[in-house]
Amino acid sequence: MGVGLIGYGAIGRDHAASITATSGLRLSGVCDLSAERREMAARDWPVRVHERQEEMLDDPGIGLVVVGTPPSAHVEPVLAGLHAGKHVVCEKPFAVHVKDADRMIDAAAARDLTLTVYQSRRWDPDYLAMHEVVRSGRIGEPFYMESFIGGHDHPCDFWHSHEPVSGGTIYDWGSHYFDWILQLFPDTVRSIAAQAHKRVWHDVTNADQVRVDLTFAGGAQATFLQSDIAAARKPKWYLLGTRGAVIGDWAAEPVPADFPARMRVFRAAGEGAHEEVLSLPRRDENGFYRNLADHLAWGEPLAVTAEEARRTVAVMEAATESISRGGAQLKVEI
């Protein structure tokens, strides 16, 4: 199937590489407002380049559109692709507001088209290892989780750190962490409380640190902490179950976010606990697109649904509201 890519920044280039590495998909067109990035795409791949997305969407050889624009600019190109009769992949976060996620989901359903979101870190080896431990019941019923990402360093000076474009600190890594959390805790989220700090990096509009606390219908709790002012890192994951625990420690200091965590599982044994180092599966760099290609060609179940991504957006939007209300605990049904 021919694929058209909207946006050829750093994220768009990653999409292009994964698409071309996936059997059943063919990168056919790239659209970007920047002449420099269009020239780069033309050098990188044997594709037609476009300044206007309408030109690319008119191509009958394109059946799938990938939207790789910044978060605040997802809705319009996603809807344009769907209205043109194309299946669509939207870069994460799916949207900043639930109402926009609903518009996109409704548009896809009305045309019987596939709409999915690039939650590519579902295929991260450390997450997959932890998910398998939970699924197998080795630690009993999970009831408490802490998750962390960050360090003490200046945030990037690109749109990721500009709240009107990014949606805010919560929407960056939170898009992945809340997706992980909601996969591990499928119960309805019943309450959300969040706090933010702005203390050091005053030249960017994102908060320096955010903490979000979730409580689920069955009483389980999960916390997400992202900080650019943390001189000491917490573990990436600290997960407690009724018969054991999983701890994921950062494996590398220079680029901790991109390296799988060192995963250990603890199983209750009398007055102590038995510790085991988890072996990690091999990283599947193109797992998302392989699943999507098989879904479009053969009907394989879609690994990441738009409805799942909508749930993540709902959590992040409620957390943002809690911050705006001074950390108020909000009653929700998510």
C-alpha positions as CSV (number, residue, x, y, z in Angstrom):
1,M,0.0,0.0,0.0
2,G,1.3,3.5,-0.9
3,V,1.9,5.7,2.1
4,G,1.9,9.5,2.2
5,L,3.7,11.3,5.1
6,I,2.7,14.7,6.3
7,G,5.6,16.4,8.2
8,Y,9.3,15.6,7.6
9,G,10.9,16.7,10.8
10,A,12.9,14.4,13.0
11,I,9.8,12.4,13.9
12,G,8.7,12.2,10.2
13,R,12.1,10.8,9.2
14,D,11.7,8.0,11.8
15,H,8.3,7.2,10.3
16,A,9.8,7.1,6.8
17,A,12.5,4.7,7.8
18,S,10.0,2.3,9.5
19,I,7.6,2.5,6.6
20,T,10.2,1.6,4.1
21,A,11.4,-1.3,6.2
22,T,7.9,-2.8,6.4
23,S,6.7,-5.4,3.9
24,G,3.4,-4.4,2.4
25,L,4.0,-0.6,2.8
26,R,5.6,1.7,0.3
27,L,6.5,5.4,1.0
28,S,5.0,7.2,-2.0
29,G,4.8,10.8,-1.0
30,V,6.1,13.4,1.5
31,C,4.4,16.7,2.3
32,D,6.1,19.5,4.3
33,L,5.7,23.3,4.3
34,S,9.5,23.7,4.5
35,A,11.3,23.7,1.2
36,E,14.5,22.6,3.0
37,R,12.7,19.5,4.4
38,R,11.1,18.7,1.1
39,E,14.5,18.7,-0.5
40,M,15.8,16.5,2.3
41,A,13.0,14.0,1.7
42,A,13.6,13.9,-2.0
43,R,17.3,13.1,-1.3
44,D,16.5,10.5,1.2
45,W,13.8,8.6,-0.7
46,P,12.6,8.1,-4.2
47,V,9.2,9.8,-3.6
48,R,7.2,12.7,-4.8
49,V,7.3,15.7,-2.5
50,H,4.5,18.2,-2.0
51,E,4.1,21.6,-0.3
52,R,0.3,21.3,0.0
53,Q,-1.2,18.2,1.6
54,E,-4.2,18.4,-0.8
55,E,-1.9,17.6,-3.7
56,M,-0.7,14.4,-2.0
57,L,-4.1,13.4,-0.8
58,D,-5.4,13.5,-4.4
59,D,-2.9,10.7,-5.3
60,P,-5.0,7.5,-5.9
61,G,-1.9,5.4,-5.3
62,I,-1.8,6.5,-1.6
63,G,-4.0,4.5,0.7
64,L,-2.5,5.3,4.1
65,V,-1.5,8.8,5.4
66,V,0.8,9.3,8.4
67,V,0.5,12.6,10.2
68,G,3.8,13.5,11.8
69,T,3.1,17.2,12.7
70,P,3.4,18.7,16.2
71,P,0.5,17.8,18.7
72,S,-1.4,21.1,18.3
73,A,-1.5,20.5,14.5
74,H,-2.8,16.9,14.4
75,V,-6.6,17.3,13.9
76,E,-6.8,19.1,10.6
77,P,-4.5,16.8,8.6
78,V,-6.0,13.7,10.2
79,L,-9.5,14.8,9.2
80,A,-8.3,15.8,5.7
81,G,-6.8,12.3,5.2
82,L,-9.9,10.6,6.4
83,H,-12.2,12.8,4.2
84,A,-10.0,11.9,1.3
85,G,-10.7,8.2,1.9
86,K,-7.3,7.3,3.3
87,H,-6.5,5.2,6.4
88,V,-4.5,7.3,8.9
89,V,-1.7,7.0,11.4
90,C,-1.5,9.9,13.9
91,E,1.7,10.7,15.8
92,K,1.3,10.7,19.5
93,P,-0.2,12.4,21.4
94,F,-3.4,11.6,19.5
95,A,-4.8,15.0,20.5
96,V,-4.6,17.7,23.2
97,H,-8.4,17.6,23.9
98,V,-10.8,14.6,24.1
99,K,-13.3,16.5,21.9
100,D,-10.8,16.5,19.0
101,A,-10.0,12.8,19.5
102,D,-13.8,12.1,19.3
103,R,-14.0,14.1,16.0
104,M,-11.3,12.1,14.4
105,I,-12.6,8.7,15.7
106,D,-16.1,9.6,14.4
107,A,-14.8,10.6,11.0
108,A,-12.9,7.3,10.6
109,A,-16.0,5.3,11.8
110,A,-18.3,7.1,9.3
111,R,-16.0,6.1,6.4
112,D,-15.1,2.6,7.7
113,L,-11.4,3.6,7.7
114,T,-8.6,2.5,10.0
115,L,-7.4,5.2,12.4
116,T,-4.5,4.4,14.8
117,V,-1.9,6.3,16.9
118,Y,1.8,5.8,16.9
119,Q,2.2,4.4,20.4
120,S,5.5,2.8,19.2
121,R,6.8,2.2,22.7
122,R,4.3,-0.6,23.2
123,W,7.1,-2.6,21.6
124,D,9.8,-1.5,24.1
125,P,11.6,-4.6,25.5
126,D,11.4,-3.6,29.1
127,Y,7.7,-2.8,29.0
128,L,7.0,-6.1,27.2
129,A,8.9,-8.0,29.9
130,M,6.9,-6.3,32.6
131,H,3.6,-6.7,30.8
132,E,4.3,-10.5,30.5
133,V,5.1,-10.7,34.2
134,V,1.8,-9.0,35.0
135,R,-0.2,-11.1,32.5
136,S,1.2,-14.3,33.8
137,G,0.2,-13.6,37.4
138,R,3.7,-14.0,38.7
139,I,3.4,-11.0,41.1
140,G,-0.3,-11.5,41.8
141,E,-2.7,-8.6,41.3
142,P,-0.9,-5.3,40.6
143,F,-2.2,-2.6,42.9
144,Y,0.5,0.2,43.0
145,M,2.8,1.7,40.5
146,E,5.3,4.6,40.4
147,S,6.9,5.6,37.1
148,F,9.5,8.3,36.4
149,I,11.3,9.9,33.5
150,G,13.8,12.8,33.7
151,G,17.0,14.2,35.2
152,H,18.5,17.7,35.8
153,D,19.1,19.2,32.4
154,H,17.7,22.0,30.2
155,P,14.7,20.9,28.2
156,C,15.1,20.7,24.5
157,D,14.6,24.1,22.8
158,F,12.2,22.8,20.1
159,W,8.4,22.7,20.1
160,H,8.4,19.9,22.6
161,S,9.1,22.5,25.3
162,H,6.5,25.1,24.1
163,E,3.2,24.4,25.8
164,P,0.9,26.0,23.2
165,V,2.3,23.6,20.6
166,S,3.2,20.5,22.7
167,G,0.1,20.6,25.0
168,G,2.5,20.8,28.0
169,T,4.9,18.6,29.8
170,I,2.3,16.0,30.5
171,Y,1.7,15.3,26.8
172,D,5.3,14.5,25.9
173,W,6.5,11.4,27.7
174,G,3.1,11.1,29.4
175,S,1.7,9.9,26.1
176,H,3.9,6.8,26.4
177,Y,3.8,6.3,30.2
178,F,0.0,6.7,30.5
179,D,-0.4,4.3,27.6
180,W,1.7,1.8,29.5
181,I,-0.1,2.4,32.7
182,L,-3.5,2.0,31.2
183,Q,-2.5,-1.3,29.5
184,L,-1.3,-2.6,32.9
185,F,-4.3,-1.3,34.8
186,P,-7.4,-1.7,32.5
187,D,-9.9,-0.7,35.3
188,T,-11.7,2.6,35.0
189,V,-9.8,5.6,36.3
190,R,-11.9,7.2,39.0
191,S,-9.8,10.1,40.2
192,I,-6.9,12.2,39.0
193,A,-4.8,14.8,40.8
194,A,-1.7,16.5,39.4
195,Q,0.8,19.1,40.4
196,A,3.4,21.1,38.4
197,H,6.6,23.1,39.3
198,K,8.1,26.0,37.4
199,R,11.3,26.8,39.3
200,V,14.4,26.7,37.1
201,W,13.9,26.7,33.3
202,H,12.1,30.0,32.7
203,D,13.0,30.3,29.0
204,V,10.6,27.5,28.0
205,T,6.9,27.4,28.7
206,N,6.5,23.8,29.7
207,A,6.6,23.0,33.4
208,D,9.9,21.9,34.9
209,Q,8.2,19.0,36.7
210,V,4.8,17.3,36.7
211,R,3.3,14.6,38.9
212,V,0.1,12.8,38.2
213,D,-1.7,10.5,40.5
214,L,-4.4,8.1,39.3
215,T,-6.8,6.0,41.3
216,F,-8.7,3.1,39.6
217,A,-12.1,1.7,40.2
218,G,-10.7,-1.4,42.0
219,G,-8.5,0.8,44.3
220,A,-5.2,0.4,42.5
221,Q,-3.0,3.5,42.3
222,A,-0.4,4.7,39.7
223,T,1.9,7.8,39.7
224,F,3.7,9.4,36.8
225,L,6.5,11.8,37.5
226,Q,8.4,13.7,34.8
227,S,11.1,16.2,35.9
228,D,13.8,18.3,34.3
229,I,15.0,19.4,37.7
230,A,15.7,16.0,39.3
231,A,19.3,15.8,40.4
232,A,18.8,12.1,41.3
233,R,16.7,9.7,39.3
234,K,14.0,7.4,40.7
235,P,13.5,4.0,39.0
236,K,11.7,4.0,35.7
237,W,9.2,1.6,37.2
238,Y,8.3,0.4,40.7
239,L,5.3,-1.9,40.5
240,L,3.8,-3.8,43.4
241,G,1.5,-6.8,43.2
242,T,-0.1,-8.9,45.9
243,R,2.6,-11.6,45.6
244,G,5.6,-9.7,44.2
245,A,7.0,-6.7,42.6
246,V,8.8,-5.4,39.5
247,I,11.5,-2.7,39.5
248,G,13.0,-1.2,36.4
249,D,16.2,0.8,37.0
250,W,17.8,3.1,34.4
251,A,20.4,1.3,32.4
252,A,22.4,4.3,31.1
253,E,23.0,7.8,32.3
254,P,23.7,9.7,29.0
255,V,20.4,8.7,27.2
256,P,18.3,7.0,29.8
257,A,15.0,7.4,27.9
258,D,16.2,5.4,24.9
259,F,17.8,2.4,26.7
260,P,15.7,-0.4,28.1
261,A,15.6,-0.5,31.9
262,R,17.3,-3.2,34.0
263,M,14.3,-5.3,35.0
264,R,14.1,-7.3,38.2
265,V,11.1,-9.2,39.5
266,F,10.7,-10.0,43.2
267,R,8.4,-12.8,44.4
268,A,7.2,-13.1,48.0
269,A,8.8,-16.0,49.8
270,G,8.1,-16.3,53.5
271,E,9.6,-13.4,55.3
272,G,11.7,-12.3,52.4
273,A,11.5,-12.2,48.6
274,H,13.1,-14.1,45.8
275,E,14.8,-11.8,43.2
276,E,15.2,-12.6,39.5
277,V,16.7,-10.5,36.7
278,L,14.3,-10.5,33.8
279,S,15.6,-11.3,30.3
280,L,14.3,-8.9,27.7
281,P,12.9,-9.7,24.3
282,R,14.6,-8.4,21.2
283,R,13.6,-4.9,20.3
284,D,11.2,-4.9,17.3
285,E,11.9,-1.5,15.8
286,N,9.1,-1.8,13.2
287,G,6.5,-3.7,15.2
288,F,3.9,-0.9,15.0
289,Y,4.0,-0.7,11.2
290,R,4.3,-4.5,10.8
291,N,1.1,-4.9,12.7
292,L,-0.6,-2.1,10.8
293,A,0.4,-3.6,7.4
294,D,-1.0,-7.0,8.4
295,H,-4.2,-5.4,9.7
296,L,-4.8,-3.6,6.5
297,A,-3.9,-6.6,4.3
298,W,-5.2,-9.6,6.3
299,G,-7.4,-8.2,9.1
300,E,-4.9,-8.9,11.9
301,P,-6.2,-7.2,15.1
302,L,-4.9,-3.7,15.4
303,A,-2.4,-3.4,18.3
304,V,-3.1,0.2,19.0
305,T,-6.7,1.5,18.6
306,A,-7.8,5.1,18.5
307,E,-10.1,4.4,21.4
308,E,-7.2,3.4,23.5
309,A,-5.3,6.5,22.5
310,R,-8.4,8.6,23.3
311,R,-8.3,7.2,26.9
312,T,-4.7,8.4,27.3
313,V,-5.7,11.9,26.0
314,A,-8.6,11.9,28.6
315,V,-6.1,11.2,31.4
316,M,-3.7,13.9,30.3
317,E,-6.4,16.5,29.7
318,A,-7.9,15.8,33.2
319,A,-4.4,16.1,34.7
320,T,-3.9,19.4,33.0
321,E,-7.2,20.6,34.5
322,S,-6.2,19.5,37.9
323,I,-2.9,21.5,37.7
324,S,-4.9,24.6,36.6
325,R,-7.0,24.1,39.8
326,G,-4.1,23.9,42.1
327,G,-3.8,20.2,42.2
328,A,-7.4,19.5,42.9
329,Q,-8.5,15.8,42.9
330,L,-10.9,15.3,40.1
331,K,-13.6,12.7,40.0
332,V,-13.5,11.1,36.5
333,E,-14.8,8.1,34.6
334,I,-12.0,7.2,32.1
